[in-house]
């Protein structure tokens, strides 16, 4: 018996890296998996369904159940078809893992509007489109009196939580996903839907290019950057065991699981009246001196 026996899971961007690790791990725990992947380059160019099909073939060879899907997560009708693929093939849907993404590394002074739009499209619009169609399915079931125990698992990043040099668009998009997750968790609980986000750190096409030294595979010992290390927590979040967990962001790397503390109130001063500009220098200095030490922007 697996922890996800009978559950139907969509994983976007599941042809390689973390998505592939999630797909194989979910299937090993009894889930029926929709492996979605465009088969695009790291820059988001091109299409090749064989990328997704190769993961499906691995799952089938191991005795699991899976189907490939090559729709674009950021296309409204394509996202609807991803949901339809799950329901038509396996009869229902329980979990959406929004993992698909791309990156265009560029210092802010050199960033272009086209790169900005492309990055926002796949991350923010992609997360929205797939989850929005999934929620329509789950909400209709809830309104019909049918039990719903559904999961949205989004993908943010350390770049989104604290920023990353040369990744302004990616960081902004991933920060938006963390906020989106909080809103989804608050709004969708009434329908039996939880929403959580991951900030995974592992060896992928993205991280190998940006952080080659840190992501290098060790010659011996525990490989902390292996994507397979992240998958168990994702599978647990997709299981029925996680129904009480929602609105959380988990940083995952190697054997580490960290629950992010999020945006909480910091040091405060309240005059009880309007401040004058020339009063604020000492006030700001006192507030800054009292705040906890902040994590540095990646690469700084």
Secondary structure as GFF3:
##gff-version 3
##sequence-region A 1 300
A	DSSP	beta_strand	8	12	.	.	.	ID=ss1
A	DSSP	alpha_helix	17	28	.	.	.	ID=ss2
A	DSSP	beta_strand	32	36	.	.	.	ID=ss3
A	DSSP	alpha_helix	50	61	.	.	.	ID=ss4
A	DSSP	beta_strand	65	69	.	.	.	ID=ss5
A	DSSP	alpha_helix	76	90	.	.	.	ID=ss6
A	DSSP	beta_strand	95	97	.	.	.	ID=ss7
A	DSSP	three_ten_helix	108	110	.	.	.	ID=ss8
A	DSSP	alpha_helix	113	120	.	.	.	ID=ss9
A	DSSP	pi_helix	121	125	.	.	.	ID=ss10
A	DSSP	alpha_helix	126	143	.	.	.	ID=ss11
A	DSSP	beta_strand	150	155	.	.	.	ID=ss12
A	DSSP	alpha_helix	158	162	.	.	.	ID=ss13
A	DSSP	alpha_helix	168	188	.	.	.	ID=ss14
A	DSSP	three_ten_helix	189	191	.	.	.	ID=ss15
A	DSSP	beta_strand	193	201	.	.	.	ID=ss16
A	DSSP	alpha_helix	205	210	.	.	.	ID=ss17
A	DSSP	alpha_helix	228	238	.	.	.	ID=ss18
A	DSSP	three_ten_helix	240	242	.	.	.	ID=ss19
A	DSSP	beta_strand	249	253	.	.	.	ID=ss20
A	DSSP	beta_strand	256	259	.	.	.	ID=ss21
A	DSSP	three_ten_helix	277	279	.	.	.	ID=ss22
A	DSSP	alpha_helix	280	290	.	.	.	ID=ss23
###
